[in-house]
Amino acid sequence: MKKLKTVLWLVTIYFLCSSSLYSKKLSNMSSSEIDLVYVRPGIITPNGDGLYDFVKLQFNNPYDKIDITAKIFDIRGALVRNLSVDYTPGIAEIRWDGRDENANIVRSGIYIYQIESGKETIRGTIVVVR
């Protein structure tokens, strides 16, 4: 019962403080800016069962070979993982498997993704439930 309450609490917090399922950006709209297309699913369960084991962050990248960085932080702001990004223009996709830099599955909680292009920053949240 305690585990169920924790999951329900995390799901409630997720829906109250996150709009990760929707397109968002922190700069003015323009065709020359990165634009987040989607984050799916917003809640992951990295337990190896093949269901919701990773999250996909997909965005439009209009730049030609610009440096883009993607990072995952815990709720306290500590860096959890640097993610690799394809530097080609068009639709780019990043996947996070719920693991830290040492390949350990992270604890249950709310995590923050950050995608930066040098000029712009996109942030949102992902919930991990174990």
C-alpha positions as CSV (number, residue, x, y, z in Angstrom):
1,M,0.0,0.0,0.0
2,K,2.9,2.4,0.8
3,K,4.4,1.8,-2.7
4,L,1.0,2.6,-4.3
5,K,0.7,5.8,-2.3
6,T,4.2,6.8,-3.4
7,V,3.4,6.2,-7.1
8,L,0.1,8.1,-6.8
9,W,1.9,11.0,-5.1
10,L,4.5,11.1,-7.9
11,V,1.9,10.9,-10.6
12,T,-0.1,13.7,-8.9
13,I,3.0,15.9,-8.6
14,Y,3.9,15.2,-12.2
15,F,0.6,16.4,-13.5
16,L,0.6,19.4,-11.3
17,C,4.1,20.7,-12.1
18,S,4.9,19.4,-15.5
19,S,3.7,20.0,-19.0
20,S,6.4,17.8,-20.6
21,L,3.9,16.1,-22.8
22,Y,3.3,19.3,-24.7
23,S,5.5,21.4,-26.9
24,K,7.4,24.0,-24.9
25,K,10.3,26.4,-25.4
26,L,11.8,29.2,-23.3
27,S,12.5,31.7,-26.1
28,N,10.4,33.6,-28.7
29,M,9.0,31.6,-31.6
30,S,11.1,31.7,-34.7
31,S,12.0,29.3,-37.5
32,S,15.7,29.5,-36.4
33,E,15.2,28.1,-32.9
34,I,15.0,24.6,-31.5
35,D,11.5,23.6,-30.7
36,L,10.6,20.6,-28.5
37,V,8.1,18.3,-30.3
38,Y,7.4,15.8,-27.6
39,V,8.6,13.9,-24.5
40,R,7.2,10.4,-24.3
41,P,6.4,8.9,-22.0
42,G,6.6,11.5,-19.2
43,I,6.8,8.8,-16.6
44,I,9.3,5.9,-17.0
45,T,9.8,2.7,-15.2
46,P,13.4,1.5,-16.1
47,N,13.0,-2.1,-14.8
48,G,13.9,-4.0,-18.0
49,D,10.4,-5.3,-18.7
50,G,10.2,-3.5,-22.1
51,L,7.4,-1.1,-21.0
52,Y,8.2,2.5,-20.5
53,D,11.9,1.7,-19.9
54,F,13.1,4.9,-21.5
55,V,11.9,8.4,-22.5
56,K,12.3,10.0,-25.9
57,L,12.9,13.7,-26.2
58,Q,12.2,14.8,-29.8
59,F,12.8,18.3,-31.1
60,N,13.2,20.3,-34.3
61,N,16.8,21.3,-34.9
62,P,17.0,23.9,-37.7
63,Y,20.7,24.6,-37.1
64,D,23.4,23.1,-39.3
65,K,25.9,21.3,-37.0
66,I,25.5,23.5,-34.0
67,D,26.6,22.1,-30.6
68,I,23.6,20.9,-28.7
69,T,23.9,19.5,-25.2
70,A,21.3,17.5,-23.3
71,K,21.5,16.8,-19.6
72,I,19.4,15.2,-16.9
73,F,19.4,16.7,-13.3
74,D,17.8,15.4,-10.1
75,I,15.3,17.6,-8.3
76,R,18.1,19.1,-6.2
77,G,20.0,20.2,-9.4
78,A,22.8,17.7,-9.3
79,L,23.9,16.4,-12.7
80,V,22.7,12.8,-13.3
81,R,23.6,12.2,-16.9
82,N,25.0,13.9,-20.1
83,L,23.1,12.6,-23.1
84,S,24.4,12.4,-26.7
85,V,22.7,14.4,-29.4
86,D,22.6,14.0,-33.1
87,Y,23.9,17.3,-34.6
88,T,22.0,17.1,-37.9
89,P,19.3,19.6,-38.9
90,G,15.7,18.5,-38.8
91,I,14.1,16.2,-36.2
92,A,16.5,15.1,-33.5
93,E,15.8,12.5,-30.9
94,I,17.4,11.9,-27.5
95,R,16.7,8.8,-25.4
96,W,17.3,8.5,-21.6
97,D,17.1,5.0,-20.1
98,G,16.8,6.1,-16.5
99,R,20.5,5.5,-15.8
100,D,23.1,7.8,-14.3
101,E,26.7,8.3,-15.7
102,N,27.8,5.1,-13.9
103,A,25.0,3.0,-15.7
104,N,23.0,2.7,-12.4
105,I,19.3,3.0,-12.5
106,V,18.3,6.2,-10.7
107,R,16.0,6.4,-7.7
108,S,12.3,7.1,-8.1
109,G,11.6,10.8,-8.3
110,I,11.3,13.8,-10.5
111,Y,14.1,14.6,-12.9
112,I,14.8,17.7,-15.0
113,Y,15.9,17.5,-18.6
114,Q,17.8,20.4,-20.2
115,I,18.5,20.8,-23.9
116,E,20.8,23.7,-24.9
117,S,21.9,25.0,-28.2
118,G,24.1,27.8,-27.1
119,K,21.4,30.4,-27.8
120,E,18.4,28.6,-26.3
121,T,17.4,26.3,-23.4
122,I,14.5,23.9,-23.2
123,R,13.7,22.4,-19.8
124,G,11.0,20.0,-18.5
125,T,10.4,17.2,-16.2
126,I,10.4,13.4,-16.3
127,V,9.2,11.1,-13.5
128,V,11.0,7.9,-12.7
129,V,9.0,5.2,-10.8
130,R,10.8,2.0,-9.8
